[in-house]
Structures are given as C-alpha cells and as structure tokens.
Amino acid sequence: MATNQQKVAVIGASSMVGSRFCELQNDFKLIKADLDGKISVDITNNNSVKTFFQQHQFSTVILFSAYTDVDEAEKQRGDKHGIVWEINVKGTKNVVDACRHSKRKLLLISTDFVFDGQNGPYPETEAFNQDEKKISWYGLTKKISEDEATTIDDYIILRITYPYRSKFKYKKDFVRSILEKYEQNNLYPLFFDQLTTPTFIDDLAPAIQTLLKTDNKGIYHLASLKSCSPYVFAKQLLKKFGKNPKKLTNASLAEILKRENSTPRPLIGGLKVEKLPKLGFMPTSWENGIEIILAQKKGELI
C-alpha cells in the first residue's frame, strides 16, 4: 500500500504533462529528474539510467519523457537511429531494463496514437491488429515502447490522448494553441470528422495516485468519457472564453489523410475508460475540463 512517504521517481518532470502531475500530487515523495534537471538522467544513455537507479531509492518510476511531435516524427519514419526511436524506444528499453534489474515498478505514459484510429474509441483490452500504414511513426514507436514495458512483471501503461491544461509556458497544447491563434487572427480550420476523447492533464495526479495506492498492473486509459471532434471542442472553448465561435472554420481529416505523404492520424480514435472508474476515479469530461481551465485562467482555481 502507498503511504505519504512512498518514494516515486518522475522522469520527464518538467514536461507539459509531467510537470502538472508533480504540481498536483500529494501522496508521494517525488524524485524529479530530467535531461537538464537538477537531477539529470538521459534515458537514451544506458549508463545514465543505471546511475540514476543506483543513486536514488524509489518504489516506482513514472516515465513521462517521450518525443511527441507527430509531424516532425513522421520525417524519421523507419529510422531506428533517429531521435524519435532513440527516445521512445531505446529510452524506454533502458528504463525497463533498469526496472527489471532493480525490481521496481514502471508506469509508462502512452497514447491512443498506438492505434490506427479506424474503430475508436478503444478499450483497454483492444488488441494490436492494426494497420501500421495508418499509424504514425510516433504512434509506432510508442507501441514498441509499450511492448518493452510488458516484458517486466510490474508495469502500468497509462494511455492519454490530446492532453490539455490551463497554463504552461514552454509548450502549447491544442487548447492554448486555439486561443493564441484566435487572438492573432490566425485560427486554422479544425477537423469536424475526427473523433477523440481529450485528456485533462490535471486528472493525471489523482488517477496515478489511485493506481499506485493498490497493486494495480496492466493497461489503463485516462480520457474524457465523452467523445468529440476538435471542431466541436474548439467551438465550446471559444464560446466559454467569450470569443466569437463563428470565426472558427472546419476541415475534413479524412480528406487530408487521402493526400500523399500526409502524416497518419487517428480518424475515429480516442480511448474508452473502463478500468479507472471501477477503482473509484472518474475522469473529467471535456466540457467540464473547459470550465475548469477557464476558472484557472481567472484565478478562481489553482
């Protein structure tokens, strides 16, 4: 059972998702590590990972670090010497090997991009009988990273999709990109025919605390229980933030995916969340997520 003194290592503690987990969690003593952090670890360097595990005592390591730029990753498709493979596959393998050797638990953050996005939202039990031609290189490397994680006994894979939060100055998520582009009068069309289940990043801390309080293992999903298109999400976002949703235009992802050399993306994607509610945690719906980040922007909530 977890206690307030349980030590948990966080690799990727300054990332957009990882940093919010660190800000909001209140159950564990964290060992926060990054490539350029006060505690430094380079997951692509096996010796760096070994040293990190030797120098710090913890029961679980959460791996947030990943290469997530889908379009840039696609330029490296098939390259097992590129930085995407180095981080997402080799980096994960190094951490998995260290967990195996030291008998520590791994919680790997993953994505619905591991699926081809033809028949979503996908349950935790979904098999990988997917069309790899319709999966991005980013998604394929994350799928392989999941395969690496399953080679040890004590692992959790926590998939999220289209994560968003209120504030983070180092990287834009799709919510803050929409708001920024609106203010710049440079708002791009949003897909009306894509199905997704956005993940409210603030859910990560309580969800992970729920998973680590008891001896849970396997694959879990964390996302809005309700699906939506990016276009519908953006309309609601602009309306709630007092903007003019009529300025928003739409586009078809299905048509874009027909183009030669387009980056594969889930069309009918998203995640079904079936296991976490049974443990007592109910994810934030995308509608409520918008309400919360608005309150956070106004300073009404932290």
C-alpha positions as CSV (number, residue, x, y, z in Angstrom):
1,M,0.0,0.0,0.0
2,A,1.2,3.5,-0.8
3,T,1.9,5.9,2.1
4,N,2.7,9.6,2.2
5,Q,6.4,8.7,2.4
6,Q,6.4,6.3,-0.6
7,K,9.2,7.5,-3.0
8,V,8.3,7.8,-6.7
9,A,10.7,8.8,-9.4
10,V,9.5,11.0,-12.2
11,I,11.5,11.1,-15.4
12,G,10.3,14.0,-17.6
13,A,9.3,16.0,-14.5
14,S,9.4,19.4,-16.4
15,S,7.4,18.2,-19.4
16,M,3.9,19.6,-20.1
17,V,2.2,16.6,-18.6
18,G,4.8,15.5,-16.1
19,S,5.2,19.0,-14.5
20,R,1.4,19.2,-13.8
21,F,1.5,15.8,-12.2
22,C,4.3,17.0,-9.9
23,E,2.4,20.2,-9.0
24,L,-0.8,18.4,-8.1
25,Q,0.2,15.1,-6.5
26,N,0.1,14.9,-2.7
27,D,0.7,11.3,-1.9
28,F,4.3,10.6,-2.6
29,K,7.8,11.9,-2.1
30,L,9.0,12.7,-5.6
31,I,12.4,12.3,-7.1
32,K,12.1,14.6,-10.1
33,A,14.5,14.0,-13.0
34,D,15.0,15.5,-16.4
35,L,17.7,15.6,-19.1
36,D,18.7,19.1,-17.9
37,G,17.2,19.0,-14.4
38,K,18.9,19.3,-11.0
39,I,18.7,15.5,-11.1
40,S,19.8,14.7,-14.6
41,V,19.1,11.5,-16.5
42,D,19.4,10.8,-20.2
43,I,17.1,7.9,-20.9
44,T,18.9,7.3,-24.3
45,N,22.1,6.6,-22.4
46,N,22.0,3.3,-20.6
47,N,24.8,4.2,-18.2
48,S,23.0,7.4,-17.2
49,V,19.8,5.4,-16.5
50,K,21.8,2.8,-14.5
51,T,23.4,5.6,-12.4
52,F,20.1,7.2,-11.7
53,F,18.6,4.0,-10.4
54,Q,21.7,3.2,-8.3
55,Q,21.8,6.7,-6.7
56,H,18.2,7.0,-5.8
57,Q,15.8,4.8,-3.9
58,F,12.2,4.6,-5.0
59,S,9.5,2.0,-5.5
60,T,8.0,3.2,-8.8
61,V,9.3,5.2,-11.7
62,I,6.9,7.2,-13.9
63,L,8.2,7.7,-17.4
64,F,6.7,10.9,-19.0
65,S,9.7,11.6,-21.3
66,A,8.8,11.0,-25.0
67,Y,9.2,12.5,-28.4
68,T,5.7,13.7,-29.2
69,D,5.8,16.0,-32.2
70,V,3.8,13.8,-34.6
71,D,4.6,15.7,-37.8
72,E,8.3,16.0,-37.1
73,A,8.5,12.4,-36.0
74,E,7.0,11.3,-39.3
75,K,10.0,12.7,-41.2
76,Q,12.0,10.0,-39.4
77,R,9.7,7.1,-40.3
78,G,11.6,3.8,-40.4
79,D,14.8,5.4,-39.0
80,K,16.0,3.3,-36.0
81,H,18.9,5.7,-35.5
82,G,16.8,8.9,-35.3
83,I,16.0,10.8,-32.1
84,V,12.3,9.6,-32.1
85,W,13.4,6.0,-31.9
86,E,16.2,6.8,-29.5
87,I,13.9,8.5,-27.0
88,N,10.6,6.5,-27.4
89,V,12.0,3.0,-27.9
90,K,15.7,2.8,-26.8
91,G,15.0,5.2,-23.9
92,T,12.0,3.2,-22.7
93,K,14.0,-0.1,-23.0
94,N,16.8,1.4,-20.9
95,V,14.3,2.3,-18.2
96,V,12.6,-1.1,-18.4
97,D,15.9,-2.9,-18.1
98,A,16.8,-0.9,-15.0
99,C,13.4,-1.7,-13.5
100,R,13.8,-5.4,-14.2
101,H,17.3,-5.4,-12.6
102,S,16.3,-3.4,-9.5
103,K,12.8,-4.9,-9.2
104,R,11.0,-1.6,-9.4
105,K,7.6,-0.8,-10.8
106,L,7.3,1.1,-14.1
107,L,4.4,3.4,-15.0
108,L,4.7,4.3,-18.7
109,I,2.7,7.2,-20.2
110,S,1.4,6.3,-23.7
111,T,-1.1,7.4,-26.2
112,D,-4.1,6.4,-28.4
113,F,-1.9,7.0,-31.4
114,V,-0.7,3.4,-31.0
115,F,-4.0,2.5,-32.7
116,D,-4.8,3.1,-36.4
117,G,-7.8,5.2,-35.5
118,Q,-10.4,3.4,-37.6
119,N,-12.7,2.0,-34.9
120,G,-12.3,4.1,-31.8
121,P,-12.7,4.9,-29.1
122,Y,-10.6,1.9,-28.0
123,P,-11.0,0.0,-24.7
124,E,-8.0,-1.1,-22.6
125,T,-8.5,-4.7,-24.0
126,E,-8.1,-3.7,-27.6
127,A,-5.6,-5.9,-29.5
128,F,-2.9,-4.6,-31.8
129,N,-4.4,-6.0,-35.0
130,Q,-4.0,-2.5,-36.5
131,D,-3.0,-1.3,-40.0
132,E,0.6,0.0,-39.4
133,K,0.4,2.1,-42.6
134,K,-2.3,4.1,-40.9
135,I,-0.3,4.6,-37.7
136,S,2.2,7.5,-37.5
137,W,5.9,6.9,-36.7
138,Y,5.3,8.5,-33.3
139,G,2.5,6.0,-32.7
140,L,4.5,3.0,-33.9
141,T,7.5,3.9,-31.6
142,K,5.1,4.3,-28.6
143,K,3.5,0.9,-29.5
144,I,7.0,-0.6,-29.4
145,S,7.7,1.2,-26.1
146,E,4.6,-0.4,-24.7
147,D,5.8,-3.8,-25.9
148,E,9.0,-3.2,-24.0
149,A,7.1,-2.3,-20.8
150,T,5.2,-5.6,-20.9
151,T,8.4,-7.6,-20.7
152,I,8.6,-7.0,-16.9
153,D,6.0,-8.2,-14.4
154,D,5.3,-5.0,-12.5
155,Y,4.2,-2.4,-15.0
156,I,1.4,0.0,-15.7
157,I,0.7,1.6,-19.2
158,L,-1.4,4.7,-18.8
159,R,-2.7,5.9,-22.2
160,I,-3.9,9.5,-22.7
161,T,-4.9,11.5,-25.8
162,Y,-4.8,15.1,-26.8
163,P,-3.8,16.3,-23.3
164,Y,-4.6,19.9,-22.4
165,R,-4.1,22.2,-19.4
166,S,-4.6,25.8,-18.4
167,K,-1.0,27.2,-18.2
168,F,2.4,26.0,-19.4
169,K,4.8,28.5,-21.0
170,Y,7.2,26.0,-22.6
171,K,4.9,24.2,-24.9
172,K,1.4,24.8,-26.4
173,D,-1.3,22.1,-26.3
174,F,-4.1,22.2,-28.7
175,V,-6.4,24.2,-26.4
176,R,-3.9,27.0,-25.8
177,S,-2.9,26.9,-29.5
178,I,-6.5,27.6,-30.4
179,L,-6.8,30.5,-28.0
180,E,-3.5,32.0,-29.1
181,K,-4.2,31.7,-32.8
182,Y,-7.6,33.3,-32.2
183,E,-6.0,36.3,-30.6
184,Q,-3.6,36.5,-33.5
185,N,-6.5,36.3,-36.0
186,N,-4.7,33.3,-37.5
187,L,-7.0,30.5,-36.4
188,Y,-6.7,27.4,-38.5
189,P,-9.6,25.1,-39.5
190,L,-10.4,22.3,-37.1
191,F,-11.4,18.8,-38.1
192,F,-15.2,18.1,-37.9
193,D,-14.9,14.4,-38.8
194,Q,-12.3,13.3,-36.3
195,L,-13.4,11.6,-33.1
196,T,-11.3,11.9,-30.0
197,T,-11.5,12.0,-26.2
198,P,-9.3,14.8,-24.8
199,T,-7.4,14.2,-21.6
200,F,-7.5,16.9,-18.9
201,I,-3.9,16.9,-17.6
202,D,-5.0,17.7,-14.1
203,D,-6.5,14.2,-13.9
204,L,-3.1,12.6,-14.1
205,A,-2.2,13.2,-10.4
206,P,-5.3,11.7,-8.8
207,A,-5.5,8.9,-11.4
208,I,-1.9,7.9,-10.8
209,Q,-2.4,8.1,-7.0
210,T,-5.4,5.8,-7.4
211,L,-3.3,3.3,-9.4
212,L,-0.4,3.3,-7.1
213,K,-2.3,3.1,-3.8
214,T,-3.0,-0.6,-4.5
215,D,-1.1,-3.1,-6.5
216,N,-2.6,-2.4,-9.9
217,K,-0.9,-3.6,-13.1
218,G,-1.6,-3.6,-16.8
219,I,-3.1,-1.1,-19.3
220,Y,-5.3,1.8,-18.2
221,H,-6.9,4.6,-20.1
222,L,-7.4,8.2,-18.9
223,A,-9.5,10.5,-21.1
224,S,-12.9,12.2,-21.3
225,L,-15.7,9.6,-21.1
226,K,-17.4,11.7,-23.8
227,S,-16.1,11.9,-27.4
228,C,-16.0,15.0,-29.5
229,S,-14.4,16.4,-32.7
230,P,-11.7,19.0,-32.4
231,Y,-14.1,21.4,-34.2
232,V,-16.9,20.9,-31.6
233,F,-14.4,21.2,-28.8
234,A,-13.0,24.4,-30.2
235,K,-16.4,26.0,-30.6
236,Q,-17.3,25.3,-27.0
237,L,-13.8,26.5,-25.9
238,L,-14.2,29.9,-27.7
239,K,-17.8,30.3,-26.5
240,K,-16.8,29.8,-22.9
241,F,-13.8,32.1,-23.1
242,G,-16.0,34.9,-24.5
243,K,-14.7,34.6,-28.1
244,N,-16.7,34.5,-31.3
245,P,-17.0,30.8,-32.4
246,K,-18.3,32.0,-35.8
247,K,-14.7,32.8,-36.7
248,L,-13.9,29.1,-36.5
249,T,-13.8,27.2,-39.7
250,N,-13.7,23.4,-40.2
251,A,-11.9,20.9,-42.4
252,S,-12.0,17.2,-43.1
253,L,-9.3,15.0,-41.7
254,A,-10.5,12.1,-43.9
255,E,-9.7,14.2,-47.0
256,I,-6.3,15.2,-45.7
257,L,-5.4,11.6,-44.9
258,K,-6.0,10.7,-48.6
259,R,-3.2,13.0,-49.6
260,E,0.1,11.5,-50.5
261,N,2.7,11.9,-47.7
262,S,0.2,13.1,-45.1
263,T,1.0,12.2,-41.5
264,P,-1.2,9.3,-40.3
265,R,-3.6,10.3,-37.5
266,P,-6.4,8.5,-35.8
267,L,-9.7,9.5,-37.6
268,I,-12.1,7.6,-35.3
269,G,-9.8,7.5,-32.4
270,G,-9.9,8.2,-28.7
271,L,-10.0,6.0,-25.6
272,K,-12.7,4.2,-23.6
273,V,-12.1,4.5,-19.9
274,E,-13.4,1.3,-18.3
275,K,-11.0,0.4,-15.5
276,L,-10.2,3.6,-13.6
277,P,-13.9,4.2,-12.7
278,K,-14.0,0.8,-11.2
279,L,-11.2,1.8,-8.9
280,G,-13.1,4.9,-7.8
281,F,-11.6,7.6,-10.2
282,M,-13.9,9.3,-12.7
283,P,-12.1,11.3,-15.4
284,T,-13.1,14.9,-16.2
285,S,-15.3,15.3,-19.3
286,W,-14.1,17.6,-22.0
287,E,-16.9,20.0,-21.3
288,N,-16.0,20.2,-17.6
289,G,-12.3,20.5,-18.4
290,I,-13.0,23.7,-20.4
291,E,-15.0,25.1,-17.4
292,I,-12.1,24.3,-15.1
293,I,-9.3,25.8,-17.2
294,L,-11.5,28.9,-17.6
295,A,-11.7,29.2,-13.8
296,Q,-8.0,28.6,-13.5
297,K,-7.3,31.4,-16.0
298,K,-9.5,33.7,-13.9
299,G,-7.5,32.8,-10.8
300,E,-10.6,31.1,-9.2
301,L,-8.9,27.7,-9.1
302,I,-5.2,26.6,-8.9
